[in-house]
Amino acid sequence: MERDPSEIDFAKGGGLVPVVVQDAASGRVLTLAYANDEALRRTRETSRSWFYSRSRSRLWMKGEESGNVQRVVEILVDCDADALVYRVEPSGPACHTGEETCFHNTLGGARA
Amino acid sequence: MERDPSEIDFAKGGGLVPVVVQDAASGRVLTLAYANDEALRRTRETSRSWFYSRSRSRLWMKGEESGNVQRVVEILVDCDADALVYRVEPSGPACHTGEETCFHNTLGGARA
């Protein structure tokens, strides 16, 4: 089903929704970030990953400094419209450490 | 690299971290939920997906009512240790609607 951007529930998270960034080709989860309505609008208009930084209190585009932009090929919305998935084609590493994904660590003792 | 559970930054999110639930076989993102330290402890101990419900203010296990439990085969931690991925083997639909994933909707006008 197709959802309209006006249906996204930004209010629940104080103006922000969590965004799962996923590599569209490999399926790897790259980053967990946040978007406000303006970040989502820019993402839709530019097909680049835009977010809202909680620590810096400003909009930012993935790759604006590193050049490692992400082309957003699809946006998924969850059942209660309070979380998004950006499915992307990355032009370089997602993580500031240079790793392909921010989720490059495992939790010790994860198995029972 | 392996991270210790004590390194997870629950404080940043008021005691909660977002959890991306991903099907370990298909790579599909199933659900975005939240965990506190107790939910994470139970997940590690039982290899089942445990979360903290913000709306109901209580711990819950995926499948506790539906029977659609998720076996957690791996937990990933992001670079700043404030978000997790549960990689799971689901025994049934992740979504309360009966869909395989909560992210079964696309955002209209997602492409520029």
Backbone of each chain as ProteinMPNN parsed JSONL, in Angstrom:
{"seq_chain_A": "MERDPSEIDFAKGGGLVPVVVQDAASGRVLTLAYANDEALRRTRETSRSWFYSRSRSRLWMKGEESGNVQRVVEILVDCDADALVYRVEPSGPACHTGEETCFHNTLGGARA", "coords_chain_A": {"N_chain_A": [[0.849, -1.187, 0.0], [0.378, 2.29, -0.607], [1.559, 5.03, 1.194], [0.85, 8.37, 2.228], [3.012, 11.207, 2.594], [1.951, 13.0, 4.462], [0.799, 11.426, 6.319], [2.689, 10.49, 8.063], [3.72, 9.967, 11.37], [5.018, 12.233, 13.08], [4.701, 13.439, 15.493], [4.63, 11.698, 17.695], [7.268, 11.106, 18.326], [8.275, 13.539, 19.187], [8.578, 15.225, 16.993], [10.341, 13.886, 15.447], [11.156, 10.959, 13.52], [12.447, 7.627, 13.713], [14.846, 6.426, 11.375], [15.67, 3.729, 9.45], [18.449, 2.955, 7.659], [19.029, 1.198, 4.814], [21.007, -0.877, 2.772], [20.097, -1.216, -0.507], [20.846, -3.184, -2.254], [22.457, -5.19, -0.942], [21.035, -5.596, 1.361], [21.996, -5.065, 3.85], [21.838, -3.489, 7.038], [22.6, -0.188, 7.429], [22.719, 2.227, 8.937], [21.208, 3.816, 11.773], [19.177, 6.509, 11.998], [17.634, 9.783, 12.339], [14.708, 11.547, 11.228], [13.111, 14.657, 10.584], [10.132, 16.422, 9.479], [11.025, 18.144, 7.494], [13.52, 17.075, 6.742], [12.637, 14.693, 5.634], [11.162, 15.698, 3.515], [13.173, 16.884, 1.953], [14.633, 14.597, 1.342], [12.829, 13.215, -0.261], [12.626, 14.995, -2.364], [15.185, 15.17, -3.409], [16.212, 12.644, -3.62], [18.321, 11.881, -2.05], [19.87, 10.879, 1.044], [18.608, 12.492, 3.722], [18.731, 13.779, 7.052], [17.886, 14.503, 10.521], [19.947, 15.815, 12.892], [20.148, 15.041, 16.216], [22.031, 15.713, 18.152], [23.39, 17.869, 17.079], [21.381, 19.511, 16.39], [20.426, 20.107, 13.781], [19.651, 19.904, 10.25], [21.039, 17.406, 8.12], [22.845, 16.056, 5.34], [23.608, 12.829, 4.308], [26.889, 12.315, 3.415], [27.524, 14.917, 2.905], [29.857, 15.991, 3.871], [31.753, 13.928, 3.632], [31.393, 13.046, 1.067], [30.312, 10.636, 0.554], [27.602, 9.997, -0.544], [24.164, 8.876, -0.471], [21.968, 7.294, -2.626], [18.576, 7.394, -2.597], [16.377, 4.914, -3.193], [13.959, 3.897, -2.533], [11.369, 4.422, -0.143], [10.225, 3.062, 2.818], [7.414, 2.579, 4.962], [6.299, 2.016, 8.269], [3.733, 0.003, 9.942], [2.34, 1.57, 11.805], [3.11, 4.031, 11.013], [5.239, 5.448, 12.182], [7.906, 5.064, 11.82], [10.623, 4.781, 9.497], [12.092, 3.278, 6.559], [14.886, 3.936, 4.668], [15.723, 2.851, 1.603], [18.706, 2.391, 0.035], [21.278, 3.234, -2.401], [24.485, 3.187, -1.75], [27.298, 5.373, -2.176], [29.649, 5.011, -1.005], [31.336, 4.176, 2.117], [29.052, 3.851, 4.879], [29.589, 4.473, 7.487], [31.236, 6.737, 9.725], [33.626, 5.794, 10.546], [34.728, 4.576, 8.439], [33.942, 2.055, 7.926], [31.762, -0.188, 6.143], [29.167, -0.333, 7.17], [27.45, 1.195, 9.942], [26.769, -0.621, 11.823], [28.845, -2.498, 12.595], [29.74, -3.922, 14.692], [29.393, -6.689, 16.973], [27.266, -7.879, 19.604], [28.599, -9.043, 22.542], [28.119, -12.274, 23.979], [25.6, -12.658, 22.924], [24.141, -14.827, 22.269], [22.085, -17.247, 23.862]], "CA_chain_A": [[0.0, 0.0, 0.0], [1.151, 3.517, -0.639], [1.186, 5.994, 2.225], [1.16, 9.754, 1.901], [3.902, 11.816, 3.591], [1.187, 13.68, 5.517], [0.364, 10.419, 7.304], [3.785, 10.109, 8.959], [3.458, 10.436, 12.728], [6.208, 12.848, 13.677], [4.367, 13.949, 16.825], [4.917, 10.701, 18.732], [8.679, 11.185, 18.696], [8.687, 14.922, 19.396], [8.957, 15.846, 15.732], [11.296, 13.03, 14.742], [10.925, 9.515, 13.387], [13.669, 6.881, 13.423], [15.017, 5.985, 9.99], [16.607, 2.638, 9.205], [19.042, 3.068, 6.327], [19.355, -0.164, 4.382], [21.565, -1.035, 1.43], [19.058, -1.833, -1.325], [21.386, -4.35, -2.962], [22.926, -6.25, -0.041], [20.112, -5.763, 2.475], [22.627, -4.746, 5.14], [21.417, -2.28, 7.742], [23.782, 0.671, 7.415], [22.689, 3.294, 9.934], [19.939, 4.241, 12.352], [19.228, 7.957, 12.177], [16.32, 10.381, 12.593], [14.267, 12.569, 10.274], [11.908, 15.458, 10.84], [9.371, 16.51, 8.229], [11.829, 18.822, 6.482], [14.505, 16.096, 6.243], [11.932, 13.762, 4.75], [10.814, 16.436, 2.288], [14.391, 17.002, 1.131], [14.969, 13.248, 0.853], [11.926, 12.906, -1.366], [12.87, 15.895, -3.492], [16.532, 15.05, -3.966], [16.627, 11.23, -3.63], [19.519, 11.713, -1.219], [19.504, 10.662, 2.447], [18.642, 13.632, 4.642], [18.369, 13.439, 8.419], [17.99, 15.566, 11.509], [20.879, 15.438, 13.952], [19.683, 15.446, 17.553], [23.123, 16.31, 18.926], [23.782, 19.155, 16.495], [20.146, 20.271, 16.163], [20.346, 20.633, 12.421], [19.518, 18.957, 9.148], [22.296, 17.045, 7.447], [22.738, 15.094, 4.261], [24.694, 11.853, 4.316], [27.857, 12.571, 2.364], [27.754, 16.352, 2.689], [31.275, 16.246, 4.137], [32.594, 12.811, 3.161], [31.141, 12.725, -0.329], [29.679, 9.319, 0.46], [26.152, 10.203, -0.586], [23.322, 7.69, -0.656], [20.806, 7.511, -3.486], [17.409, 6.742, -1.992], [15.593, 4.33, -4.279], [12.62, 3.581, -2.038], [11.138, 4.697, 1.275], [9.188, 2.207, 3.389], [6.738, 3.126, 6.14], [5.778, 0.883, 9.036], [2.278, -0.13, 10.06], [1.75, 2.712, 12.51], [3.616, 5.247, 10.371], [6.146, 6.208, 13.044], [9.291, 4.681, 11.522], [10.868, 4.696, 8.059], [13.299, 2.668, 6.011], [15.403, 4.443, 3.395], [16.5, 1.843, 0.863], [19.666, 3.268, -0.637], [22.481, 2.784, -3.103], [25.548, 4.029, -1.205], [28.457, 5.593, -3.041], [30.841, 4.776, -0.187], [31.018, 3.674, 3.45], [28.03, 4.585, 5.621], [30.061, 4.839, 8.825], [32.318, 7.724, 9.788], [34.872, 5.063, 10.816], [35.209, 3.997, 7.192], [33.304, 0.745, 7.744], [30.625, -0.163, 5.222], [27.963, -0.092, 7.959], [27.653, 1.591, 11.341], [26.533, -1.807, 12.661], [29.946, -3.426, 12.317], [30.095, -4.626, 15.924], [28.41, -7.627, 17.513], [27.16, -7.829, 21.055], [29.136, -10.244, 23.187], [27.147, -13.031, 24.763], [24.275, -12.443, 22.342], [23.414, -16.103, 22.235], [21.79, -17.75, 25.222]], "C_chain_A": [[0.888, 1.241, 0.0], [0.628, 4.49, 0.417], [1.61, 7.377, 1.774], [2.079, 10.345, 2.983], [3.149, 12.494, 4.735], [0.731, 12.71, 6.61], [1.451, 10.061, 8.308], [3.591, 10.769, 10.329], [4.747, 10.965, 13.363], [5.955, 13.234, 15.141], [4.803, 12.993, 17.929], [6.346, 10.803, 19.236], [9.169, 12.624, 18.826], [9.179, 15.594, 18.127], [9.898, 15.004, 14.89], [10.762, 11.601, 14.607], [12.277, 8.833, 13.173], [13.667, 6.405, 11.971], [16.065, 4.875, 9.94], [17.131, 2.821, 7.789], [19.553, 1.691, 5.931], [19.922, -0.141, 2.969], [20.566, -1.817, 0.577], [19.551, -3.097, -2.016], [21.716, -5.496, -1.998], [21.935, -6.544, 1.075], [20.719, -5.425, 3.819], [22.03, -3.474, 5.735], [22.654, -1.415, 7.92], [23.834, 1.616, 8.612], [21.291, 3.408, 10.51], [20.063, 5.729, 12.617], [17.803, 8.471, 12.355], [16.0, 11.408, 11.514], [13.127, 13.372, 10.877], [11.209, 15.645, 9.484], [10.177, 17.179, 7.116], [12.905, 17.885, 5.907], [13.842, 15.116, 5.29], [11.568, 14.437, 3.431], [12.028, 16.544, 1.365], [14.804, 15.645, 0.555], [14.112, 12.908, -0.357], [12.251, 13.746, -2.602], [14.197, 15.63, -4.193], [16.964, 13.601, -4.181], [18.014, 11.031, -3.012], [19.056, 11.566, 0.222], [19.708, 11.928, 3.266], [18.13, 13.19, 6.005], [18.333, 14.701, 9.275], [18.894, 15.066, 12.624], [20.381, 15.956, 15.291], [20.79, 16.154, 18.327], [23.506, 17.691, 18.4], [22.58, 20.043, 16.193], [20.109, 20.913, 14.786], [20.15, 19.51, 11.41], [20.899, 18.617, 8.597], [22.01, 16.01, 6.37], [23.905, 14.123, 4.371], [25.608, 12.12, 3.131], [28.184, 14.03, 2.163], [29.214, 16.732, 2.966], [32.168, 15.185, 3.5], [32.478, 12.567, 1.665], [30.454, 11.385, -0.534], [28.154, 9.441, 0.521], [25.439, 8.863, -0.772], [22.162, 8.065, -1.563], [19.638, 6.706, -2.917], [16.502, 6.23, -3.108], [14.166, 4.002, -3.851], [12.544, 3.977, -0.567], [9.983, 3.819, 1.742], [8.67, 2.831, 4.684], [6.176, 1.959, 6.94], [4.286, 1.028, 9.309], [1.641, 1.01, 10.829], [2.405, 4.038, 12.115], [4.487, 6.106, 11.281], [7.604, 5.765, 12.905], [9.42, 4.486, 10.016], [12.07, 3.813, 7.765], [13.656, 3.414, 4.736], [16.164, 3.285, 2.748], [17.404, 2.6, -0.109], [20.705, 2.506, -1.45], [23.608, 3.698, -2.637], [26.7, 4.189, -2.193], [29.761, 5.381, -2.278], [30.403, 4.295, 1.178], [29.935, 4.51, 4.134], [28.59, 5.147, 6.92], [31.224, 5.826, 8.756], [33.662, 7.057, 10.088], [35.493, 4.497, 9.541], [34.655, 2.602, 6.94], [32.104, 0.904, 6.815], [29.335, 0.199, 5.959], [28.323, 0.379, 9.354], [27.495, 0.4, 12.279], [27.604, -2.866, 12.392], [30.42, -4.151, 13.573], [28.988, -5.593, 16.331], [28.39, -7.486, 19.026], [27.674, -9.137, 21.623], [28.065, -10.947, 23.992], [25.738, -12.904, 24.24], [23.468, -13.726, 22.313], [23.213, -16.626, 23.647], [22.642, -18.985, 25.514]], "O_chain_A": [[1.997, 1.236, 0.535], [-0.573, 4.739, 0.52], [2.587, 7.542, 1.043], [1.935, 10.016, 4.161], [3.654, 12.557, 5.856], [0.327, 13.131, 7.694], [1.17, 9.395, 9.305], [3.333, 11.969, 10.425], [5.457, 10.253, 14.073], [6.895, 13.34, 15.929], [5.287, 13.424, 18.975], [6.61, 10.613, 20.423], [10.347, 12.901, 18.601], [10.082, 16.429, 18.167], [10.218, 15.361, 13.756], [10.024, 11.109, 15.459], [13.158, 9.396, 12.523], [12.631, 6.034, 11.419], [17.21, 5.074, 10.344], [16.357, 2.842, 6.832], [20.39, 1.097, 6.611], [19.389, 0.526, 2.083], [20.227, -2.955, 0.903], [18.757, -3.984, -2.33], [21.302, -6.635, -2.217], [21.981, -7.617, 1.676], [20.03, -5.491, 4.837], [21.754, -2.51, 5.022], [23.647, -1.859, 8.497], [24.887, 1.781, 9.228], [20.305, 3.133, 9.827], [20.938, 6.166, 13.364], [16.871, 7.681, 12.506], [16.892, 12.051, 10.96], [12.282, 12.833, 11.592], [11.643, 15.094, 8.473], [10.035, 16.833, 5.943], [13.164, 17.912, 4.703], [14.414, 14.752, 4.263], [11.654, 13.827, 2.366], [11.927, 16.324, 0.157], [15.268, 15.561, -0.582], [14.606, 12.378, -1.353], [12.162, 13.27, -3.734], [14.33, 15.834, -5.4], [17.967, 13.347, -4.848], [18.768, 10.139, -3.401], [17.991, 12.059, 0.592], [20.836, 12.375, 3.475], [17.232, 12.355, 6.114], [18.688, 15.794, 8.835], [18.638, 14.023, 13.226], [20.213, 17.161, 15.479], [20.519, 17.092, 19.077], [23.895, 18.572, 19.167], [22.741, 21.193, 15.786], [19.804, 22.097, 14.64], [20.441, 18.343, 11.673], [21.809, 19.446, 8.612], [21.079, 15.21, 6.467], [25.055, 14.54, 4.51], [25.162, 12.148, 1.984], [29.034, 14.363, 1.337], [29.741, 17.674, 2.373], [33.201, 15.498, 2.907], [33.357, 11.953, 1.061], [30.063, 11.038, -1.648], [27.515, 9.044, 1.496], [26.037, 7.866, -1.175], [21.454, 9.038, -1.304], [19.719, 5.486, -2.779], [15.933, 7.011, -3.869], [13.275, 3.85, -4.687], [13.531, 3.88, 0.163], [8.905, 3.823, 1.15], [9.4, 3.518, 5.398], [5.637, 1.014, 6.364], [3.663, 2.031, 8.958], [0.507, 1.386, 10.537], [2.261, 5.042, 12.812], [4.485, 7.333, 11.177], [8.433, 6.057, 13.767], [8.471, 4.084, 9.342], [12.948, 3.626, 8.608], [12.835, 3.52, 3.825], [17.148, 2.801, 3.307], [16.93, 3.351, -0.961], [20.972, 1.325, -1.227], [23.693, 4.848, -3.068], [27.03, 3.27, -2.942], [30.846, 5.55, -2.833], [29.22, 4.029, 1.387], [29.904, 5.732, 3.986], [28.124, 6.178, 7.403], [32.071, 5.762, 7.865], [34.714, 7.671, 9.91], [36.622, 4.005, 9.547], [34.867, 2.029, 5.871], [31.511, 1.979, 6.713], [28.508, 0.947, 5.439], [29.369, 0.014, 9.892], [28.018, 0.406, 13.393], [27.292, -3.993, 12.008], [31.39, -4.908, 13.526], [27.808, -5.355, 16.073], [29.357, -7.038, 19.643], [27.229, -10.214, 21.225], [27.211, -10.31, 24.61], [24.777, -13.024, 25.0], [22.238, -13.694, 22.332], [24.072, -16.461, 24.514], [22.547, -19.558, 26.599]]}, "seq_chain_B": "MERDPSEIDFAKGGGLVPVVVQDAASGRVLTLAYANDEALRRTRETSRSWFYSRSRSRLWMKGEESGNVQRVVEILVDCDADALVYRVEPSGPACHTGEETCFHNTLGGARA", "coords_chain_B": {"N_chain_B": [[34.178, -6.299, 15.668], [33.736, -7.045, 19.098], [31.259, -5.963, 21.3], [30.548, -5.075, 24.689], [27.622, -5.665, 26.678], [27.42, -3.74, 28.695], [28.352, -1.481, 27.545], [26.381, -0.32, 26.049], [24.574, 2.555, 25.203], [22.154, 3.564, 26.906], [21.3, 5.842, 28.141], [21.198, 8.103, 26.478], [18.797, 7.955, 25.068], [16.867, 8.24, 27.048], [16.79, 5.907, 28.549], [16.117, 4.022, 26.743], [16.914, 2.218, 23.726], [16.706, 2.318, 20.158], [15.667, -0.514, 18.271], [16.373, -2.332, 15.476], [14.696, -4.81, 13.87], [15.623, -7.512, 12.049], [15.152, -9.854, 9.475], [17.103, -12.661, 9.463], [17.612, -14.351, 7.376], [16.36, -13.418, 4.956], [17.017, -10.762, 4.995], [15.186, -8.751, 5.177], [13.834, -5.824, 6.69], [12.006, -6.003, 9.573], [10.685, -4.847, 11.803], [10.634, -1.84, 13.778], [11.551, -1.264, 16.962], [11.831, -0.77, 20.565], [14.265, -1.099, 23.17], [14.954, -1.521, 26.65], [17.45, -1.819, 29.275], [16.763, -4.13, 30.634], [15.089, -5.498, 28.827], [16.967, -6.065, 26.88], [18.669, -7.714, 28.317], [17.001, -9.924, 28.802], [16.593, -10.727, 26.177], [19.146, -11.557, 25.447], [19.451, -13.654, 27.239], [17.438, -15.461, 26.59], [17.351, -15.739, 23.869], [15.186, -14.821, 22.457], [13.122, -12.255, 20.986], [12.904, -9.493, 22.899], [11.332, -6.504, 24.039], [10.744, -3.027, 24.96], [7.729, -1.541, 25.527], [6.722, 1.628, 24.693], [4.204, 2.818, 24.715], [2.683, 1.179, 26.344], [4.201, 1.009, 28.535], [5.719, -1.244, 29.429], [7.613, -4.331, 29.518], [7.815, -6.534, 26.718], [7.487, -9.601, 24.898], [8.126, -10.512, 21.615], [5.626, -12.307, 20.077], [4.435, -13.222, 22.338], [1.708, -13.138, 22.605], [0.718, -13.754, 20.052], [2.113, -15.988, 19.345], [3.997, -15.899, 17.417], [6.965, -16.05, 17.692], [10.369, -14.837, 17.732], [13.508, -16.048, 16.948], [16.517, -14.985, 18.122], [19.422, -14.641, 16.478], [21.708, -13.183, 16.307], [23.094, -10.173, 17.589], [23.583, -6.901, 16.644], [25.574, -3.946, 17.057], [25.684, -0.435, 16.869], [28.062, 2.127, 15.761], [28.242, 4.177, 17.693], [27.044, 2.952, 19.766], [24.332, 3.271, 20.408], [22.165, 2.156, 19.198], [20.577, -0.842, 18.08], [20.648, -3.936, 16.213], [18.555, -6.647, 15.961], [19.11, -9.702, 14.686], [17.079, -12.062, 13.319], [15.308, -15.236, 13.313], [12.229, -15.608, 12.24], [9.171, -17.08, 13.417], [6.789, -16.649, 12.32], [4.533, -14.126, 10.978], [5.791, -10.788, 11.365], [4.301, -8.538, 11.76], [1.414, -7.125, 13.348], [-0.707, -6.995, 11.686], [-0.646, -9.223, 10.196], [1.002, -9.211, 8.077], [4.213, -10.026, 6.66], [6.263, -8.254, 7.325], [6.432, -5.24, 9.297], [6.987, -3.08, 7.774], [5.455, -2.794, 5.323], [4.426, -0.956, 3.671], [4.846, 1.564, 1.156], [6.276, 4.826, 0.672], [4.508, 7.316, -0.896], [5.467, 9.148, -3.791], [8.17, 8.959, -3.35], [10.358, 9.027, -4.93], [12.441, 11.376, -6.535]], "CA_chain_B": [[34.58, -6.158, 17.054], [32.683, -7.429, 20.02], [30.976, -4.965, 22.336], [29.953, -5.62, 25.901], [26.32, -5.049, 26.964], [27.562, -2.572, 29.569], [28.733, -0.319, 26.731], [25.234, 0.24, 25.332], [24.227, 3.878, 25.71], [20.713, 3.715, 27.111], [21.006, 7.159, 28.712], [20.909, 9.091, 25.43], [17.384, 7.86, 24.693], [16.009, 8.172, 28.223], [16.67, 4.526, 29.04], [15.757, 3.147, 25.632], [17.602, 2.292, 22.437], [15.926, 1.738, 19.063], [16.1, -1.835, 17.817], [15.954, -2.747, 14.147], [14.554, -6.262, 13.804], [15.89, -7.892, 10.661], [15.126, -11.286, 9.152], [18.494, -13.051, 9.216], [17.71, -15.079, 6.102], [15.976, -12.607, 3.796], [17.532, -9.408, 5.126], [14.113, -7.757, 5.268], [13.61, -5.144, 7.961], [10.689, -6.456, 10.003], [10.053, -3.989, 12.811], [11.456, -0.93, 14.572], [11.015, -1.251, 18.319], [12.749, -0.189, 21.541], [14.655, -1.959, 24.291], [15.716, -0.988, 27.785], [18.499, -2.781, 29.611], [16.155, -5.401, 31.031], [14.661, -6.182, 27.6], [18.171, -6.592, 26.229], [19.145, -8.829, 29.135], [16.139, -11.078, 28.533], [16.862, -11.164, 24.801], [20.408, -12.301, 25.468], [19.317, -14.883, 28.021], [16.442, -16.394, 26.047], [17.417, -15.744, 22.4], [13.905, -14.384, 21.908], [13.071, -10.794, 20.881], [12.227, -8.746, 23.964], [11.324, -5.056, 23.817], [10.009, -2.221, 25.931], [6.67, -0.783, 24.868], [6.588, 2.989, 25.209], [2.794, 3.165, 24.924], [2.12, 0.378, 27.433], [5.158, 1.091, 29.649], [6.076, -2.554, 29.98], [8.377, -5.256, 28.677], [7.018, -7.534, 25.995], [8.237, -10.497, 24.028], [7.456, -10.75, 20.336], [5.017, -13.628, 20.007], [3.866, -13.638, 23.634], [0.273, -13.353, 22.4], [0.452, -14.344, 18.732], [2.883, -17.209, 19.137], [4.989, -15.674, 16.368], [8.214, -15.669, 18.351], [11.541, -14.628, 16.878], [14.761, -16.523, 17.538], [17.565, -13.989, 17.871], [20.658, -15.38, 16.195], [22.844, -12.268, 16.425], [22.759, -8.788, 17.911], [24.594, -5.955, 16.162], [25.63, -2.684, 17.789], [26.239, 0.569, 15.95], [29.367, 2.69, 16.098], [28.187, 4.917, 18.956], [26.421, 2.072, 20.768], [23.015, 3.739, 20.832], [21.139, 1.489, 18.403], [20.85, -2.275, 17.94], [19.93, -4.772, 15.245], [18.341, -8.056, 16.289], [18.957, -10.552, 13.496], [16.162, -13.078, 13.848], [14.589, -16.229, 12.516], [10.85, -15.489, 12.705], [8.334, -18.276, 13.271], [5.537, -16.201, 11.719], [4.549, -12.713, 10.587], [6.253, -9.836, 12.369], [3.337, -7.436, 11.934], [0.12, -7.487, 13.927], [-1.686, -7.053, 10.593], [-0.49, -10.495, 9.508], [2.025, -9.072, 7.04], [5.522, -10.549, 7.054], [7.015, -7.157, 7.933], [5.681, -4.011, 9.6], [7.297, -2.107, 6.717], [4.838, -3.304, 4.091], [3.925, 0.171, 2.874], [5.847, 2.469, 0.577], [5.892, 6.227, 0.729], [4.192, 7.864, -2.213], [6.316, 10.258, -4.204], [9.479, 8.79, -2.715], [11.416, 9.335, -5.909], [12.452, 12.802, -6.899]], "C_chain_B": [[33.409, -6.527, 17.949], [32.516, -6.36, 21.1], [30.319, -5.647, 23.524], [28.604, -4.93, 26.156], [26.422, -3.797, 27.834], [27.92, -1.307, 28.801], [27.547, 0.339, 26.029], [24.768, 1.527, 26.006], [22.709, 4.035, 25.791], [20.358, 5.137, 27.535], [20.567, 8.159, 27.652], [19.431, 9.125, 25.078], [16.467, 7.701, 25.889], [15.78, 6.75, 28.709], [16.359, 3.522, 27.952], [16.71, 3.302, 24.458], [16.665, 1.739, 21.364], [16.542, 0.411, 18.621], [15.513, -2.102, 16.431], [15.871, -4.271, 14.156], [14.644, -6.672, 12.339], [15.829, -9.406, 10.516], [16.534, -11.709, 8.732], [18.658, -13.743, 7.868], [17.455, -14.164, 4.911], [16.596, -11.222, 3.818], [16.452, -8.357, 5.24], [14.06, -7.13, 6.659], [12.175, -5.436, 8.379], [9.966, -5.428, 10.865], [11.091, -3.022, 13.362], [10.809, -0.861, 15.942], [12.082, -0.69, 19.261], [13.073, -1.206, 22.634], [15.25, -1.117, 25.407], [16.726, -2.069, 28.207], [17.925, -4.142, 30.003], [15.667, -6.191, 29.812], [15.865, -6.793, 26.891], [18.713, -7.796, 27.003], [18.329, -10.094, 28.85], [16.368, -11.628, 27.123], [18.121, -12.009, 24.757], [20.249, -13.64, 26.171], [18.444, -15.925, 27.349], [16.565, -16.596, 24.542], [16.041, -15.557, 21.769], [13.904, -12.859, 21.899], [12.24, -10.196, 22.009], [12.392, -7.253, 23.698], [10.703, -4.354, 25.018], [8.992, -1.396, 25.162], [6.532, 0.59, 25.505], [5.135, 3.315, 25.526], [2.204, 2.409, 26.118], [3.023, 0.375, 28.664], [5.44, -0.268, 30.287], [6.924, -3.348, 28.983], [7.416, -6.161, 27.928], [7.936, -8.373, 25.123], [7.45, -10.669, 22.744], [6.921, -12.176, 20.328], [4.351, -14.059, 21.3], [2.355, -13.857, 23.533], [0.002, -14.125, 21.114], [1.106, -15.716, 18.542], [3.978, -17.058, 18.089], [6.304, -15.17, 16.969], [9.324, -15.495, 17.307], [12.764, -15.173, 17.611], [15.861, -15.546, 17.147], [18.89, -14.716, 17.682], [21.901, -14.504, 16.339], [22.318, -10.891, 16.812], [23.913, -7.909, 17.447], [24.451, -4.632, 16.909], [26.222, -1.636, 16.86], [27.451, 1.274, 16.555], [29.353, 3.508, 17.382], [27.336, 4.214, 20.002], [25.086, 2.595, 21.293], [21.883, 3.201, 19.943], [21.569, 0.039, 18.191], [20.132, -2.832, 16.726], [19.793, -6.159, 15.858], [18.216, -8.788, 14.96], [18.223, -11.81, 13.936], [15.735, -14.091, 12.796], [13.151, -16.211, 13.011], [10.082, -16.794, 12.506], [6.983, -17.921, 12.658], [5.639, -14.736, 11.388], [5.053, -11.822, 11.721], [5.168, -8.829, 12.709], [2.015, -7.943, 12.498], [-0.981, -7.55, 12.868], [-1.651, -8.396, 9.869], [0.509, -10.424, 8.361], [3.364, -9.59, 7.579], [6.337, -9.497, 7.803], [6.085, -5.983, 8.249], [5.889, -2.967, 8.506], [6.757, -2.602, 5.376], [4.233, -2.201, 3.248], [5.083, 0.986, 2.321], [5.338, 3.904, 0.7], [5.658, 6.743, -0.676], [5.101, 9.039, -2.53], [7.708, 10.183, -3.622], [10.611, 9.152, -3.667], [11.301, 10.795, -6.338], [11.969, 12.964, -8.345]], "O_chain_B": [[32.246, -6.341, 17.591], [33.482, -5.917, 21.722], [29.63, -6.657, 23.383], [28.46, -3.739, 25.88], [25.595, -2.892, 27.717], [27.81, -0.199, 29.326], [27.682, 1.43, 25.476], [24.592, 1.577, 27.223], [22.07, 4.562, 24.88], [19.234, 5.587, 27.313], [19.671, 8.969, 27.89], [18.873, 10.191, 24.818], [15.401, 7.096, 25.775], [14.708, 6.424, 29.219], [16.338, 2.316, 28.196], [17.248, 4.383, 24.222], [15.914, 0.799, 21.622], [17.761, 0.243, 18.6], [14.295, -2.095, 16.251], [16.866, -4.946, 14.42], [13.851, -6.237, 11.504], [16.383, -10.144, 11.33], [17.088, -11.181, 7.767], [19.742, -13.715, 7.286], [18.243, -14.136, 3.965], [16.694, -10.571, 2.778], [16.764, -7.175, 5.389], [14.221, -7.813, 7.67], [11.236, -5.154, 7.635], [8.776, -5.173, 10.676], [12.28, -3.337, 13.411], [9.656, -0.449, 16.072], [13.113, -0.193, 18.809], [12.253, -2.059, 22.971], [15.952, -0.136, 25.161], [16.833, -3.11, 27.558], [18.53, -5.18, 29.734], [15.814, -7.412, 29.766], [15.788, -7.904, 26.366], [19.161, -8.775, 26.407], [18.88, -11.182, 28.68], [16.34, -12.84, 26.905], [18.157, -13.053, 24.106], [20.836, -14.64, 25.757], [18.667, -17.125, 27.505], [15.959, -17.514, 23.989], [15.768, -16.071, 20.684], [14.595, -12.232, 22.702], [11.023, -10.374, 22.061], [13.426, -6.796, 23.209], [10.211, -4.986, 25.953], [9.348, -0.642, 24.255], [6.26, 0.709, 26.699], [4.857, 4.014, 26.5], [1.335, 2.928, 26.819], [2.67, -0.182, 29.703], [5.404, -0.422, 31.508], [6.941, -3.07, 27.784], [6.347, -6.511, 28.428], [8.996, -7.932, 24.679], [6.249, -10.941, 22.774], [7.666, -13.132, 20.543], [3.763, -15.139, 21.364], [1.787, -14.657, 24.277], [-0.831, -15.031, 21.084], [0.697, -16.499, 17.684], [4.787, -17.964, 17.89], [6.694, -14.018, 16.776], [9.216, -15.948, 16.168], [13.025, -14.804, 18.756], [16.099, -15.315, 15.962], [19.413, -15.329, 18.613], [23.013, -15.014, 16.476], [21.225, -10.498, 16.406], [25.068, -8.137, 17.806], [23.36, -4.253, 17.334], [27.174, -1.926, 16.135], [27.812, 1.042, 17.709], [30.354, 3.537, 18.097], [26.953, 4.814, 21.006], [24.744, 2.397, 22.458], [20.776, 3.739, 19.946], [22.759, -0.269, 18.132], [19.134, -2.274, 16.268], [20.788, -6.779, 16.231], [17.297, -8.512, 14.189], [18.686, -12.536, 14.815], [15.79, -13.849, 11.59], [12.866, -16.737, 14.087], [10.318, -17.521, 11.541], [6.128, -18.791, 12.493], [6.716, -14.15, 11.5], [4.772, -12.075, 12.892], [5.121, -8.322, 13.829], [1.559, -9.038, 12.17], [-2.058, -8.092, 13.117], [-2.509, -8.681, 9.034], [0.829, -11.44, 7.743], [3.61, -9.589, 8.785], [7.014, -9.803, 8.785], [5.087, -5.762, 7.563], [5.061, -2.073, 8.332], [7.51, -2.8, 4.423], [3.601, -2.47, 2.227], [6.148, 1.086, 2.93], [4.138, 4.153, 0.814], [6.522, 6.618, -1.543], [5.458, 9.823, -1.651], [8.36, 11.207, -3.419], [11.697, 9.538, -3.235], [10.21, 11.348, -6.479], [11.901, 14.084, -8.851]]}, "name": "protein", "num_of_chains": 2, "seq": "MERDPSEIDFAKGGGLVPVVVQDAASGRVLTLAYANDEALRRTRETSRSWFYSRSRSRLWMKGEESGNVQRVVEILVDCDADALVYRVEPSGPACHTGEETCFHNTLGGARAMERDPSEIDFAKGGGLVPVVVQDAASGRVLTLAYANDEALRRTRETSRSWFYSRSRSRLWMKGEESGNVQRVVEILVDCDADALVYRVEPSGPACHTGEETCFHNTLGGARA"}
